[in-house]
């Protein structure tokens, strides 16, 4: 099990590095600057961290709901990419519930966990917590992804460019 855990950590870090690549300077994934916090192979879970930046705020001065949704989608997608290998994946549905506001300078962690991992469909739940504010639960989400086996994901094409 230890080898699978290490493999998972390394693969997720590789995916994060691909998303942060120089050729992706205008991609929202790079702009949000996600970082690896932890993962657990046995639990099929992943935690990604973000530091809330000014450009992510809505006119009311809190993190835009679309940015929170994007952060969830990114974390769900990264975990799905680990299990789907280099297959193309896409979000089928994503539901987000907003519980508390997220402020400029907050350090947030999104933890996502697989509930179902089939050949073509994967289901997940997730939580967004503000670690600098007593780990409060600010949002939760559920999603379903489809795995298109036989079609390679575009993010892995960056490997051949570097």
N, C-alpha and C positions, 0 to 999 in steps of 0.2 A: 504494500500500500504506500510505503514511503516514496518509492520510485514514481508512482502515479501522481502523488502530491507534488513532488519536485517538477515533474513534467508539466503539470497544470500551471504551477507558478511561472515557470520559464515561458510557456506558450502564451500565457496571458500578458506577461511583460513584453514579449515579442509583438503581440497584437497592438499593445499600447504604443510601442515604439514606431510601428508602422503608421498608426494614426497620427503620430506627432512628427512624421517625416517632413523634410523640407519641401517636397513637392505637394504637400497638403496645407500650405500656409493659409489658405482661405476657407478651409473646412471647419465647420462648427466644432467637430470633435477636437481638433487641435486647439482652436481658440478657447475652448472651455478648460483645457489643460488638465485632463484627468490623471490621477496617479494611483498606482497599485497600493492597496492597504493589506488585503489578505484574501486567501481563498481556501476552500476546503473540498478536496476531491470527494471524500466520503459523503459529505452533505450536499455536494453539487451546488456550492454557494461561492459567491464572489462579492468582495467589498471594494468599491472604487471611491476615491476621495476627490473632492473639488473645493477650491477656495472661491467663494462668490466674488465676482468682479463687477465693477460699476456698469459695464456695458450690458450685463445680464439683468439689470433692474427694469421694472416697469415704471410708468409715470408716478405711481404711488410710493416709489422708493424701496420696493421689495423685489425679490427675485421673480422674474416673469414666469407665469405658469407654463408657458411654452418651453422655457429653458429647463425647468424642473422636469417636464415630460421628456425633453431631449436627453437629459442626464440619465433618466431611467432607461430610455430606449438604448442609449449607448452601453450601459452596464449589462442590460439583458442581452444585447447583441454580442458583446464580448464573450459572455459566458456561453452563448449559443455557438459562437465560432469555435470555442475550444472543443465542444462536444461534436460539432459537425465537421471538424477538420477544415479543409479548404473549400467545402461546398458553399454555394450561394445560399444565403438566408435572407428572409425578409419578415417584417412585422405583419401579422395578420390583424391583430387588434391590440390596443393598449388603453387601459383605463387607469386614471390617476385620481386619487382623492387628496385634497389639500387640507391639512389639519391646522397648521400654524404658519405664520409668515417666515420667510427666510430673508435675512438682511445682508447688506453689503458687509463684507469681511467675515461672514459666517464660514466656518469650516464644516462642510457637510460630507457625510459618508452615505453612500447608497449600497445597501446589501441586498443582493438578489439571490433567489434560491429556486432550483428546479423542483416543480411538483410532478411533472410528467416529461419524460424524454423518450419519444418514440422514433420510428424511422423517418417520418416526415413532419410530425408536429411536436413542438416543445412548449410546455406551459410553465410559467414562473410567477412568483410573488416577489415583491420588493418593499423595502422601507428606506426612507430618507430621514436621517437623524442629524441634528446640529450638534456636533461634538463639543463645540465651544460654549454651548448653552445647556449644560446638564444632559446632553444626549437626548434632547426632546425629539419626539416623533413629529416631523413637519409634514410628511406626505407618505402615502402608501400607493402601491400599484400592482396590477396584474396584467399579464400579457400572454399572447400565443404567438409563436414564430413558426414559419414553415421552413423546412430544410429541403432544398432542391438538389438532391443527390445527382452527381454527374455534371453539374454546372459549377464552375469555379468562381469564387468570389473575387471581385475586382481589388479588394484591399491587399490581397496577396500578390498581385502583379507588381506591387511596389518592391517586393523582394528582389525581383530580377533587375530593377533599375539601380539598386544600391550596390 
